[in-house]
Amino acid sequence: MKKYYVDWLRLKPGDELIVPKSGWDIIQHHALYIGYDHQGIHWIIHNNVQTGVSLITVDDFFTQVHKVNKIMRFTGTNTERKALVQRALIRIGKPYDLINYNCEHFISEVKTGSASSPQVKSGLAFAGILLLAAIFIE
């Protein structure tokens, strides 16, 4: 059982995990630890291309993830922590969209009420620069 990751990383519900999604850590995946259930199973919720917003056990998550780049600790009260987890849970089943609703959009929406993705903004800006460069080079 990989619950030791929860203990080792000192995870609490509402903590955001940022893990590599690509080689060289260029693209990051964002997920939210939401705690454990009455059977002692620890859960993470995330938005991924295969299932959209969905729950995954900590065991399954850390079978796929071998490195945590950053943990964004939740700093609110316990009441705010519970509300954050509830906001995440009600989004289960919402479909994934790379440009409009990816893992980063999901986490920011749950945390702030506004879905945004700096990775997408940076990627689109970079693509625009490449397009302009290609036009002017010809």
VMD Tcl script that builds the backbone (N, CA, C; Angstrom):
set m [mol new atoms 414]
animate dup $m
set s [atomselect $m all]
$s set {name element resname resid chain x y z} {
  {N N MET 1 A 0.844 -1.189 0.000}
  {CA C MET 1 A 0.000 0.000 0.000}
  {C C MET 1 A 0.883 1.245 0.000}
  {N N LYS 2 A 0.486 2.219 -0.786}
  {CA C LYS 2 A 1.289 3.421 -0.930}
  {C C LYS 2 A 0.831 4.550 -0.025}
  {N N LYS 3 A 0.070 4.224 1.019}
  {CA C LYS 3 A -0.346 5.234 1.974}
  {C C LYS 3 A 0.851 5.952 2.573}
  {N N TYR 4 A 1.989 5.274 2.577}
  {CA C TYR 4 A 3.177 5.920 3.131}
  {C C TYR 4 A 3.500 7.214 2.400}
  {N N TYR 5 A 3.077 7.339 1.122}
  {CA C TYR 5 A 3.259 8.610 0.416}
  {C C TYR 5 A 2.496 9.726 1.113}
  {N N VAL 6 A 1.297 9.408 1.577}
  {CA C VAL 6 A 0.485 10.395 2.288}
  {C C VAL 6 A 1.219 10.852 3.541}
  {N N ASP 7 A 1.740 9.903 4.294}
  {CA C ASP 7 A 2.481 10.233 5.515}
  {C C ASP 7 A 3.797 10.932 5.202}
  {N N TRP 8 A 4.546 10.381 4.248}
  {CA C TRP 8 A 5.856 10.918 3.908}
  {C C TRP 8 A 5.759 12.349 3.377}
  {N N LEU 9 A 4.737 12.598 2.543}
  {CA C LEU 9 A 4.545 13.939 1.977}
  {C C LEU 9 A 3.720 14.840 2.894}
  {N N ARG 10 A 3.239 14.262 4.020}
  {CA C ARG 10 A 2.406 14.996 4.986}
  {C C ARG 10 A 1.180 15.629 4.315}
  {N N LEU 11 A 0.506 14.832 3.478}
  {CA C LEU 11 A -0.641 15.336 2.740}
  {C C LEU 11 A -1.853 15.488 3.635}
  {N N LYS 12 A -2.579 16.562 3.399}
  {CA C LYS 12 A -3.860 16.804 4.042}
  {C C LYS 12 A -4.868 17.113 2.949}
  {N N PRO 13 A -6.142 16.834 3.200}
  {CA C PRO 13 A -7.148 17.141 2.179}
  {C C PRO 13 A -7.041 18.589 1.711}
  {N N GLY 14 A -7.095 18.730 0.392}
  {CA C GLY 14 A -6.991 20.054 -0.209}
  {C C GLY 14 A -5.602 20.394 -0.702}
  {N N ASP 15 A -4.610 19.557 -0.396}
  {CA C ASP 15 A -3.259 19.794 -0.892}
  {C C ASP 15 A -3.180 19.421 -2.373}
  {N N GLU 16 A -2.575 20.304 -3.156}
  {CA C GLU 16 A -2.421 20.090 -4.593}
  {C C GLU 16 A -1.064 19.459 -4.877}
  {N N LEU 17 A -1.083 18.405 -5.678}
  {CA C LEU 17 A 0.144 17.738 -6.114}
  {C C LEU 17 A 0.436 18.151 -7.552}
  {N N ILE 18 A 1.652 18.567 -7.798}
  {CA C ILE 18 A 2.075 18.909 -9.151}
  {C C ILE 18 A 3.167 17.916 -9.520}
  {N N VAL 19 A 2.884 17.136 -10.562}
  {CA C VAL 19 A 3.769 16.036 -10.945}
  {C C VAL 19 A 4.079 16.135 -12.438}
  {N N PRO 20 A 5.221 15.571 -12.865}
  {CA C PRO 20 A 5.557 15.638 -14.288}
  {C C PRO 20 A 4.598 14.812 -15.133}
  {N N LYS 21 A 4.222 15.394 -16.278}
  {CA C LYS 21 A 3.356 14.689 -17.216}
  {C C LYS 21 A 4.114 14.384 -18.506}
  {N N SER 22 A 5.271 14.997 -18.643}
  {CA C SER 22 A 6.061 14.794 -19.852}
  {C C SER 22 A 7.538 14.702 -19.492}
  {N N GLY 23 A 8.316 14.292 -20.460}
  {CA C GLY 23 A 9.757 14.270 -20.264}
  {C C GLY 23 A 10.291 15.662 -19.993}
  {N N TRP 24 A 11.331 15.735 -19.250}
  {CA C TRP 24 A 11.994 16.977 -18.883}
  {C C TRP 24 A 11.098 17.904 -18.071}
  {N N ASP 25 A 10.005 17.392 -17.535}
  {CA C ASP 25 A 9.097 18.175 -16.684}
  {C C ASP 25 A 8.536 19.420 -17.366}
  {N N ILE 26 A 8.422 19.404 -18.675}
  {CA C ILE 26 A 7.911 20.569 -19.400}
  {C C ILE 26 A 6.429 20.754 -19.124}
  {N N ILE 27 A 5.677 19.668 -19.141}
  {CA C ILE 27 A 4.236 19.730 -18.874}
  {C C ILE 27 A 3.983 19.103 -17.510}
  {N N GLN 28 A 3.163 19.770 -16.715}
  {CA C GLN 28 A 2.866 19.314 -15.351}
  {C C GLN 28 A 1.419 18.838 -15.257}
  {N N HIS 29 A 1.204 17.839 -14.416}
  {CA C HIS 29 A -0.149 17.366 -14.116}
  {C C HIS 29 A -0.491 17.825 -12.702}
  {N N HIS 30 A -1.726 18.302 -12.528}
  {CA C HIS 30 A -2.186 18.808 -11.234}
  {C C HIS 30 A -3.281 17.895 -10.706}
  {N N ALA 31 A -3.167 17.537 -9.438}
  {CA C ALA 31 A -4.141 16.654 -8.792}
  {C C ALA 31 A -4.354 17.139 -7.364}
  {N N LEU 32 A -5.443 16.694 -6.759}
  {CA C LEU 32 A -5.804 17.154 -5.424}
  {C C LEU 32 A -6.003 15.958 -4.499}
  {N N TYR 33 A -5.266 15.944 -3.397}
  {CA C TYR 33 A -5.481 14.918 -2.380}
  {C C TYR 33 A -6.732 15.299 -1.597}
  {N N ILE 34 A -7.690 14.353 -1.475}
  {CA C ILE 34 A -8.948 14.708 -0.796}
  {C C ILE 34 A -9.172 13.947 0.510}
  {N N GLY 35 A -8.247 13.092 0.901}
  {CA C GLY 35 A -8.387 12.402 2.173}
  {C C GLY 35 A -8.696 10.931 1.995}
  {N N TYR 36 A -9.197 10.336 3.076}
  {CA C TYR 36 A -9.480 8.899 3.056}
  {C C TYR 36 A -10.934 8.646 3.442}
  {N N ASP 37 A -11.422 7.478 3.016}
  {CA C ASP 37 A -12.815 7.129 3.277}
  {C C ASP 37 A -12.934 6.259 4.538}
  {N N HIS 38 A -14.135 5.772 4.821}
  {CA C HIS 38 A -14.387 4.989 6.032}
  {C C HIS 38 A -13.659 3.644 6.044}
  {N N GLN 39 A -13.165 3.206 4.876}
  {CA C GLN 39 A -12.394 1.965 4.799}
  {C C GLN 39 A -10.884 2.224 4.885}
  {N N GLY 40 A -10.527 3.498 5.045}
  {CA C GLY 40 A -9.116 3.844 5.140}
  {C C GLY 40 A -8.414 3.976 3.800}
  {N N ILE 41 A -9.174 4.014 2.710}
  {CA C ILE 41 A -8.590 4.172 1.378}
  {C C ILE 41 A -8.376 5.657 1.123}
  {N N HIS 42 A -7.157 6.026 0.736}
  {CA C HIS 42 A -6.813 7.418 0.463}
  {C C HIS 42 A -7.081 7.727 -1.008}
  {N N TRP 43 A -7.624 8.928 -1.263}
  {CA C TRP 43 A -8.084 9.291 -2.595}
  {C C TRP 43 A -7.462 10.586 -3.107}
  {N N ILE 44 A -7.312 10.613 -4.416}
  {CA C ILE 44 A -6.894 11.801 -5.152}
  {C C ILE 44 A -7.935 12.027 -6.231}
  {N N ILE 45 A -8.229 13.283 -6.504}
  {CA C ILE 45 A -9.130 13.625 -7.598}
  {C C ILE 45 A -8.331 14.449 -8.595}
  {N N HIS 46 A -8.540 14.132 -9.870}
  {CA C HIS 46 A -7.825 14.857 -10.920}
  {C C HIS 46 A -8.637 14.835 -12.196}
  {N N ASN 47 A -8.199 15.599 -13.164}
  {CA C ASN 47 A -8.852 15.653 -14.467}
  {C C ASN 47 A -7.856 15.128 -15.482}
  {N N ASN 48 A -8.216 14.039 -16.141}
  {CA C ASN 48 A -7.296 13.484 -17.139}
  {C C ASN 48 A -8.035 13.160 -18.423}
  {N N VAL 49 A -7.270 13.023 -19.481}
  {CA C VAL 49 A -7.830 12.866 -20.817}
  {C C VAL 49 A -8.692 11.606 -20.956}
  {N N GLN 50 A -8.361 10.537 -20.248}
  {CA C GLN 50 A -9.109 9.290 -20.392}
  {C C GLN 50 A -10.471 9.328 -19.701}
  {N N THR 51 A -10.546 9.906 -18.509}
  {CA C THR 51 A -11.774 9.787 -17.711}
  {C C THR 51 A -12.408 11.117 -17.319}
  {N N GLY 52 A -11.793 12.243 -17.659}
  {CA C GLY 52 A -12.288 13.528 -17.165}
  {C C GLY 52 A -12.013 13.620 -15.677}
  {N N VAL 53 A -12.801 14.415 -14.985}
  {CA C VAL 53 A -12.605 14.557 -13.536}
  {C C VAL 53 A -13.010 13.246 -12.879}
  {N N SER 54 A -12.068 12.654 -12.155}
  {CA C SER 54 A -12.333 11.343 -11.569}
  {C C SER 54 A -11.488 11.131 -10.321}
  {N N LEU 55 A -11.936 10.177 -9.537}
  {CA C LEU 55 A -11.206 9.755 -8.347}
  {C C LEU 55 A -10.224 8.655 -8.706}
  {N N ILE 56 A -9.103 8.660 -8.021}
  {CA C ILE 56 A -8.117 7.601 -8.165}
  {C C ILE 56 A -7.522 7.358 -6.777}
  {N N THR 57 A -7.298 6.117 -6.453}
  {CA C THR 57 A -6.700 5.852 -5.141}
  {C C THR 57 A -5.263 6.371 -5.135}
  {N N VAL 58 A -4.772 6.674 -3.954}
  {CA C VAL 58 A -3.376 7.084 -3.817}
  {C C VAL 58 A -2.470 5.971 -4.350}
  {N N ASP 59 A -2.823 4.713 -4.078}
  {CA C ASP 59 A -2.031 3.590 -4.574}
  {C C ASP 59 A -1.910 3.633 -6.092}
  {N N ASP 60 A -3.044 3.785 -6.782}
  {CA C ASP 60 A -3.025 3.807 -8.245}
  {C C ASP 60 A -2.306 5.045 -8.774}
  {N N PHE 61 A -2.518 6.178 -8.135}
  {CA C PHE 61 A -1.876 7.419 -8.560}
  {C C PHE 61 A -0.359 7.279 -8.510}
  {N N PHE 62 A 0.156 6.774 -7.393}
  {CA C PHE 62 A 1.604 6.667 -7.248}
  {C C PHE 62 A 2.194 5.449 -7.954}
  {N N THR 63 A 1.350 4.608 -8.522}
  {CA C THR 63 A 1.842 3.576 -9.428}
  {C C THR 63 A 2.201 4.230 -10.758}
  {N N GLN 64 A 1.453 5.259 -11.132}
  {CA C GLN 64 A 1.674 5.971 -12.396}
  {C C GLN 64 A 2.660 7.132 -12.248}
  {N N VAL 65 A 2.752 7.693 -11.047}
  {CA C VAL 65 A 3.567 8.880 -10.791}
  {C C VAL 65 A 4.762 8.479 -9.933}
  {N N HIS 66 A 5.939 8.872 -10.369}
  {CA C HIS 66 A 7.145 8.480 -9.643}
  {C C HIS 66 A 7.903 9.666 -9.052}
  {N N LYS 67 A 7.348 10.845 -9.236}
  {CA C LYS 67 A 8.029 12.044 -8.752}
  {C C LYS 67 A 6.984 13.125 -8.483}
  {N N VAL 68 A 7.138 13.818 -7.388}
  {CA C VAL 68 A 6.292 14.970 -7.084}
  {C C VAL 68 A 7.176 16.206 -7.188}
  {N N ASN 69 A 6.830 17.087 -8.113}
  {CA C ASN 69 A 7.632 18.298 -8.304}
  {C C ASN 69 A 7.337 19.361 -7.256}
  {N N LYS 70 A 6.074 19.431 -6.844}
  {CA C LYS 70 A 5.690 20.491 -5.902}
  {C C LYS 70 A 4.382 20.115 -5.222}
  {N N ILE 71 A 4.245 20.535 -3.988}
  {CA C ILE 71 A 2.986 20.399 -3.262}
  {C C ILE 71 A 2.541 21.802 -2.873}
  {N N MET 72 A 1.354 22.162 -3.295}
  {CA C MET 72 A 0.761 23.442 -2.906}
  {C C MET 72 A -0.147 23.146 -1.717}
  {N N ARG 73 A 0.305 23.502 -0.539}
  {CA C ARG 73 A -0.429 23.209 0.688}
  {C C ARG 73 A -1.672 24.085 0.797}
  {N N PHE 74 A -2.776 23.477 1.188}
  {CA C PHE 74 A -3.985 24.234 1.457}
  {C C PHE 74 A -3.797 24.965 2.781}
  {N N THR 75 A -4.101 26.246 2.806}
  {CA C THR 75 A -3.803 27.047 3.999}
  {C C THR 75 A -5.052 27.542 4.728}
  {N N GLY 76 A -6.224 27.151 4.268}
  {CA C GLY 76 A -7.448 27.624 4.909}
  {C C GLY 76 A -7.799 26.842 6.173}
  {N N THR 77 A -8.973 27.146 6.681}
  {CA C THR 77 A -9.478 26.477 7.881}
  {C C THR 77 A -9.977 25.077 7.525}
  {N N ASN 78 A -10.281 24.280 8.536}
  {CA C ASN 78 A -10.837 22.943 8.278}
  {C C ASN 78 A -12.185 23.024 7.574}
  {N N THR 79 A -12.982 24.024 7.903}
  {CA C THR 79 A -14.270 24.214 7.215}
  {C C THR 79 A -14.034 24.532 5.743}
  {N N GLU 80 A -13.071 25.399 5.451}
  {CA C GLU 80 A -12.740 25.740 4.064}
  {C C GLU 80 A -12.151 24.535 3.337}
  {N N ARG 81 A -11.389 23.727 4.047}
  {CA C ARG 81 A -10.804 22.506 3.480}
  {C C ARG 81 A -11.925 21.549 3.046}
  {N N LYS 82 A -12.910 21.358 3.919}
  {CA C LYS 82 A -14.038 20.480 3.578}
  {C C LYS 82 A -14.821 21.021 2.394}
  {N N ALA 83 A -15.011 22.327 2.334}
  {CA C ALA 83 A -15.737 22.944 1.222}
  {C C ALA 83 A -14.979 22.757 -0.093}
  {N N LEU 84 A -13.660 22.881 -0.042}
  {CA C LEU 84 A -12.833 22.676 -1.225}
  {C C LEU 84 A -12.995 21.251 -1.749}
  {N N VAL 85 A -12.932 20.283 -0.854}
  {CA C VAL 85 A -13.094 18.880 -1.250}
  {C C VAL 85 A -14.479 18.667 -1.864}
  {N N GLN 86 A -15.512 19.246 -1.281}
  {CA C GLN 86 A -16.867 19.119 -1.829}
  {C C GLN 86 A -16.965 19.737 -3.225}
  {N N ARG 87 A -16.338 20.909 -3.424}
  {CA C ARG 87 A -16.347 21.546 -4.754}
  {C C ARG 87 A -15.669 20.637 -5.783}
  {N N ALA 88 A -14.620 19.945 -5.357}
  {CA C ALA 88 A -13.934 19.021 -6.265}
  {C C ALA 88 A -14.823 17.818 -6.582}
  {N N LEU 89 A -15.431 17.246 -5.565}
  {CA C LEU 89 A -16.238 16.032 -5.754}
  {C C LEU 89 A -17.448 16.259 -6.660}
  {N N ILE 90 A -18.055 17.426 -6.584}
  {CA C ILE 90 A -19.244 17.648 -7.429}
  {C C ILE 90 A -18.885 17.795 -8.907}
  {N N ARG 91 A -17.609 17.884 -9.208}
  {CA C ARG 91 A -17.177 17.995 -10.606}
  {C C ARG 91 A -16.813 16.633 -11.220}
  {N N ILE 92 A -16.945 15.566 -10.443}
  {CA C ILE 92 A -16.656 14.234 -10.990}
  {C C ILE 92 A -17.512 14.010 -12.233}
  {N N GLY 93 A -16.859 13.546 -13.281}
  {CA C GLY 93 A -17.546 13.276 -14.539}
  {C C GLY 93 A -17.447 14.410 -15.549}
  {N N LYS 94 A -17.025 15.593 -15.106}
  {CA C LYS 94 A -16.870 16.703 -16.050}
  {C C LYS 94 A -15.772 16.328 -17.044}
  {N N PRO 95 A -16.029 16.477 -18.350}
  {CA C PRO 95 A -15.054 16.009 -19.333}
  {C C PRO 95 A -13.794 16.874 -19.434}
  {N N TYR 96 A -12.735 16.216 -19.834}
  {CA C TYR 96 A -11.436 16.843 -20.047}
  {C C TYR 96 A -11.437 17.564 -21.391}
  {N N ASP 97 A -10.822 18.717 -21.443}
  {CA C ASP 97 A -10.600 19.448 -22.691}
  {C C ASP 97 A -9.242 20.127 -22.563}
  {N N LEU 98 A -8.316 19.777 -23.433}
  {CA C LEU 98 A -6.940 20.261 -23.317}
  {C C LEU 98 A -6.855 21.787 -23.229}
  {N N ILE 99 A -7.622 22.486 -24.044}
  {CA C ILE 99 A -7.528 23.946 -24.107}
  {C C ILE 99 A -8.440 24.629 -23.096}
  {N N ASN 100 A -9.635 24.091 -22.884}
  {CA C ASN 100 A -10.638 24.778 -22.073}
  {C C ASN 100 A -10.850 24.223 -20.670}
  {N N TYR 101 A -10.503 22.945 -20.432}
  {CA C TYR 101 A -10.735 22.371 -19.097}
  {C C TYR 101 A -9.823 21.176 -18.855}
  {N N ASN 102 A -8.549 21.465 -18.633}
  {CA C ASN 102 A -7.589 20.407 -18.339}
  {C C ASN 102 A -7.396 20.292 -16.825}
  {N N CYS 103 A -6.394 19.553 -16.400}
  {CA C CYS 103 A -6.179 19.324 -14.967}
  {C C CYS 103 A -5.919 20.633 -14.217}
  {N N GLU 104 A -5.224 21.553 -14.848}
  {CA C GLU 104 A -4.912 22.831 -14.198}
  {C C GLU 104 A -6.161 23.719 -14.088}
  {N N HIS 105 A -6.995 23.705 -15.134}
  {CA C HIS 105 A -8.276 24.421 -15.071}
  {C C HIS 105 A -9.121 23.897 -13.909}
  {N N PHE 106 A -9.187 22.573 -13.809}
  {CA C PHE 106 A -9.984 21.939 -12.749}
  {C C PHE 106 A -9.537 22.393 -11.371}
  {N N ILE 107 A -8.233 22.310 -11.104}
  {CA C ILE 107 A -7.724 22.680 -9.780}
  {C C ILE 107 A -7.976 24.160 -9.496}
  {N N SER 108 A -7.716 25.024 -10.474}
  {CA C SER 108 A -7.920 26.455 -10.219}
  {C C SER 108 A -9.397 26.774 -10.008}
  {N N GLU 109 A -10.289 26.080 -10.731}
  {CA C GLU 109 A -11.721 26.304 -10.540}
  {C C GLU 109 A -12.154 25.902 -9.130}
  {N N VAL 110 A -11.660 24.766 -8.663}
  {CA C VAL 110 A -12.011 24.287 -7.324}
  {C C VAL 110 A -11.463 25.233 -6.250}
  {N N LYS 111 A -10.249 25.724 -6.463}
  {CA C LYS 111 A -9.609 26.578 -5.467}
  {C C LYS 111 A -10.123 28.020 -5.481}
  {N N THR 112 A -10.354 28.561 -6.690}
  {CA C THR 112 A -10.653 29.998 -6.794}
  {C C THR 112 A -12.024 30.324 -7.360}
  {N N GLY 113 A -12.684 29.343 -7.961}
  {CA C GLY 113 A -13.960 29.600 -8.616}
  {C C GLY 113 A -13.797 29.996 -10.072}
  {N N SER 114 A -12.567 30.140 -10.543}
  {CA C SER 114 A -12.297 30.522 -11.926}
  {C C SER 114 A -11.330 29.529 -12.551}
  {N N ALA 115 A -11.745 28.920 -13.650}
  {CA C ALA 115 A -10.913 27.925 -14.326}
  {C C ALA 115 A -9.884 28.615 -15.210}
  {N N SER 116 A -8.611 28.427 -14.889}
  {CA C SER 116 A -7.551 29.001 -15.722}
  {C C SER 116 A -6.379 28.031 -15.782}
  {N N SER 117 A -5.556 28.205 -16.821}
  {CA C SER 117 A -4.401 27.339 -17.001}
  {C C SER 117 A -3.230 28.141 -17.568}
  {N N PRO 118 A -2.314 28.556 -16.706}
  {CA C PRO 118 A -1.124 29.243 -17.206}
  {C C PRO 118 A -0.328 28.400 -18.214}
  {N N GLN 119 A -0.336 27.070 -18.078}
  {CA C GLN 119 A 0.365 26.218 -19.047}
  {C C GLN 119 A -0.221 26.377 -20.438}
  {N N VAL 120 A -1.561 26.418 -20.531}
  {CA C VAL 120 A -2.209 26.576 -21.835}
  {C C VAL 120 A -1.905 27.963 -22.395}
  {N N LYS 121 A -1.989 28.983 -21.558}
  {CA C LYS 121 A -1.687 30.340 -22.014}
  {C C LYS 121 A -0.267 30.426 -22.547}
  {N N SER 122 A 0.681 29.848 -21.834}
  {CA C SER 122 A 2.080 29.856 -22.280}
  {C C SER 122 A 2.242 29.074 -23.580}
  {N N GLY 123 A 1.590 27.931 -23.652}
  {CA C GLY 123 A 1.682 27.103 -24.846}
  {C C GLY 123 A 1.100 27.795 -26.066}
  {N N LEU 124 A -0.042 28.445 -25.894}
  {CA C LEU 124 A -0.649 29.164 -27.011}
  {C C LEU 124 A 0.206 30.360 -27.425}
  {N N ALA 125 A 0.777 31.051 -26.466}
  {CA C ALA 125 A 1.660 32.181 -26.782}
  {C C ALA 125 A 2.881 31.690 -27.557}
  {N N PHE 126 A 3.464 30.574 -27.119}
  {CA C PHE 126 A 4.626 30.011 -27.799}
  {C C PHE 126 A 4.260 29.593 -29.225}
  {N N ALA 127 A 3.096 28.963 -29.388}
  {CA C ALA 127 A 2.645 28.552 -30.718}
  {C C ALA 127 A 2.444 29.772 -31.614}
  {N N GLY 128 A 1.911 30.846 -31.045}
  {CA C GLY 128 A 1.720 32.086 -31.809}
  {C C GLY 128 A 3.042 32.671 -32.261}
  {N N ILE 129 A 4.032 32.646 -31.385}
  {CA C ILE 129 A 5.363 33.152 -31.742}
  {C C ILE 129 A 5.969 32.313 -32.859}
  {N N LEU 130 A 5.832 30.995 -32.761}
  {CA C LEU 130 A 6.345 30.121 -33.810}
  {C C LEU 130 A 5.654 30.386 -35.141}
  {N N LEU 131 A 4.351 30.604 -35.096}
  {CA C LEU 131 A 3.591 30.887 -36.315}
  {C C LEU 131 A 4.055 32.200 -36.945}
  {N N LEU 132 A 4.205 33.223 -36.124}
  {CA C LEU 132 A 4.697 34.500 -36.635}
  {C C LEU 132 A 6.102 34.366 -37.209}
  {N N ALA 133 A 6.950 33.624 -36.520}
  {CA C ALA 133 A 8.306 33.422 -37.019}
  {C C ALA 133 A 8.282 32.702 -38.367}
  {N N ALA 134 A 7.426 31.697 -38.497}
  {CA C ALA 134 A 7.318 30.954 -39.744}
  {C C ALA 134 A 6.832 31.860 -40.885}
  {N N ILE 135 A 5.910 32.758 -40.573}
  {CA C ILE 135 A 5.383 33.673 -41.597}
  {C C ILE 135 A 6.475 34.633 -42.052}
  {N N PHE 136 A 7.216 35.193 -41.109}
  {CA C PHE 136 A 8.228 36.175 -41.463}
  {C C PHE 136 A 9.484 35.561 -42.065}
  {N N ILE 137 A 9.744 34.301 -41.791}
  {CA C ILE 137 A 10.928 33.634 -42.345}
  {C C ILE 137 A 10.718 33.326 -43.821}
  {N N GLU 138 A 9.484 33.054 -44.208}
  {CA C GLU 138 A 9.207 32.703 -45.611}
  {C C GLU 138 A 9.389 33.839 -46.495}
}
mol reanalyze $m
mol bondsrecalc $m
mol representation Tube
mol addrep $m
